[in-house]
C-alpha cells in the first residue's frame, strides 16, 4: 500500500493518546480527510475530491503504543475499504436531527496531507505553495502535520473552548508523546 500510511497511523496514535489524557475518554472519534478516490469517474475531472473518514480508536485496557498501532492499522484499512461512502451521507444516516453548533459526528480532525507538493512549472509559469492561516476553526480541535511545505504541526482550535496557552501546551505534550512512543513503543500507556 500507501508508503505514507505507517507515518499517518503512528502520528494518529499519539494524537489519540493526547486526546485521551485531556478528555479521560478511552474511545475518541477523529476524522481525517482522504483524497484517494477509487471511482474512475473522478479521474478526468479537475478539482478537489476529498472525503472525510471517521476513525475510532480504543485505548481501553492500558495498551502499549504497538498494540494501539495494530488496532489503528485495522481501523484505517476498514475505513479505506469504505472510503467512497460520502461523509455527508454518513452524517445524514447517523444524525437525522443534530445540533448545528458543533461539527457532525466528530469534533476533532487529524490531517497529514499526503499529496507531494513542491515547485510547479507549467508552460513557463511557475509558483510555489505558501502557508495559509484561515483564522477559522471548522472543528473544536484540528491537528495538521505538514511534511511537504513548512514541515510544521499546526493545532487549530475553537477559541470558545481553548486558550492559546492550552493549545501550545498540547503541542508540546504531543511532541513528548511522539518521542516517548518512538523510544519505548512497548511501554503501557499509563
C-alpha positions in Angstrom: 0.0 0.0 0.0 0.5 3.6 0.8 4.0 4.4 2.0 2.5 7.3 3.9 0.3 5.0 5.9 2.7 4.0 8.7 3.6 7.6 9.4 0.0 8.6 9.4 -1.0 5.8 11.8 1.8 6.4 14.2 1.1 10.1 14.4 -2.6 9.4 14.8 -2.0 7.0 17.7 0.0 9.6 19.6 -2.8 12.2 18.9 -5.3 9.7 20.4 -3.1 9.3 23.4 -3.1 13.1 23.8 -6.9 13.3 23.5 -7.4 10.6 26.0 -5.3 12.4 28.6 -7.3 15.6 28.1 -10.7 14.0 27.8 -10.4 10.9 30.0 -12.2 9.0 27.3 -10.8 5.7 26.1 -12.6 5.9 22.8 -12.4 9.1 20.7 -13.6 9.5 17.2 -11.3 11.5 15.0 -12.0 12.4 11.4 -9.4 12.7 8.7 -9.6 14.0 5.1 -8.8 11.4 2.5 -8.3 12.1 -1.2 -7.5 8.6 -2.7 -10.8 8.2 -4.6 -11.3 4.8 -6.2 -14.1 5.9 -8.5 -12.8 6.2 -12.1 -15.5 8.9 -12.8 -13.4 11.5 -11.0 -10.1 10.7 -12.7 -10.7 13.0 -15.7 -12.2 15.9 -13.6 -10.2 18.8 -12.4 -11.0 19.7 -8.8 -10.7 18.7 -5.2 -12.3 15.4 -4.3 -11.7 14.9 -0.6 -13.8 12.6 1.5 -13.8 12.6 5.3 -13.1 9.3 7.1 -14.1 8.8 10.7 -11.6 6.7 12.7 -12.4 5.4 16.2 -9.5 4.2 18.4 -10.0 2.1 21.5 -7.5 2.8 24.3 -9.1 0.5 26.9 -7.0 -2.0 28.9 -3.9 0.2 29.3 -2.4 -0.8 25.9 1.1 -0.1 24.6 1.8 2.1 21.5 2.5 -1.1 19.5 -0.9 -2.6 20.4 -2.8 0.6 19.6 -0.9 1.0 16.4 -2.1 -2.5 15.3 -5.7 -1.6 16.1 -5.4 1.7 14.2 -4.0 -0.1 11.2 -7.1 -2.4 11.2 -9.4 0.6 11.7 -7.7 2.5 8.9 -7.9 -0.4 6.5 -11.6 -0.8 7.2 -12.1 3.0 6.7 -10.2 2.9 3.4 -12.3 0.0 2.2 -15.4 2.2 2.7 -13.8 5.5 1.5 -16.2 6.1 -1.3 -19.2 6.4 1.1 -19.8 10.2 1.3 -19.3 11.8 4.7 -22.5 13.9 4.2 -24.5 10.7 3.7 -22.9 9.2 6.9 -23.9 12.3 8.9 -27.4 12.1 7.4 -27.7 8.4 8.3 -26.3 8.8 11.9 -28.0 12.1 12.8 -31.4 12.9 11.4 -31.6 15.8 13.8 -28.3 17.3 15.0 -27.0 20.3 16.9 -25.6 22.7 14.4 -23.4 24.4 17.0 -20.8 21.7 16.6 -19.3 19.6 13.8 -21.3 16.5 12.9 -20.2 13.1 14.3 -16.8 14.3 15.4 -15.3 17.4 16.8 -11.6 16.6 16.2 -9.7 16.4 12.9 -6.3 14.9 12.2 -4.7 15.8 8.9 -1.5 14.6 7.3 -1.6 15.9 3.8 -0.1 13.2 1.5 0.0 15.0 -1.9 3.6 15.7 -2.8 3.7 19.4 -3.3 6.7 21.3 -4.5 7.6 24.0 -7.0 5.2 23.8 -10.0 6.2 24.9 -13.5 3.7 24.8 -16.4 4.3 26.5 -19.8 6.7 29.0 -18.4 4.6 29.9 -15.4 5.9 28.8 -12.0 4.6 29.1 -8.5 5.4 27.7 -5.1 2.9 26.9 -2.3 2.8 29.0 0.8 1.3 28.7 4.3 -2.2 29.9 4.8 -3.8 30.7 8.1 -7.6 30.7 7.7 -8.1 32.1 11.2 -11.3 30.0 11.4 -11.7 26.6 13.2 -14.0 24.1 11.4 -13.7 21.7 14.4 -13.2 22.1 18.1 -9.6 20.9 17.6 -7.6 20.2 14.4 -4.1 18.9 14.1 -2.4 19.2 10.7 1.1 17.9 10.3 2.6 19.4 7.2 5.6 17.4 5.9 6.0 18.9 2.4 5.8 22.7 2.6 6.6 24.1 6.0 7.4 20.8 7.9 5.4 22.0 10.9 2.5 20.9 13.0 -0.5 23.2 13.3 -3.1 23.0 16.0 -6.2 24.9 15.1 -8.7 25.3 18.0 -12.1 26.8 18.9 -11.3 29.8 21.0 -14.6 29.4 22.8 -13.2 26.1 24.2 -9.4 26.5 24.4 -6.9 29.2 25.2 -3.8 29.8 23.2 -1.6 28.7 26.1 -3.5 25.4 26.3 -3.0 24.8 22.6 0.7 25.5 22.8 1.0 23.2 25.8 -0.9 20.4 23.9 1.5 20.7 21.0 4.5 20.4 23.4 2.9 17.4 25.1 2.2 15.8 21.7 5.9 16.1 20.8 6.8 14.4 24.1 4.3 11.6 23.4 5.8 11.1 19.9 9.4 10.9 21.3 8.3 8.5 24.1 6.4 6.3 21.7 9.5 6.1 19.4 11.9 5.4 22.3 9.6 3.0 24.3 6.9 1.5 21.9 6.2 -1.5 24.3 5.6 0.6 27.4 2.0 0.7 28.7 0.1 3.9 28.0 -0.3 4.6 31.8 
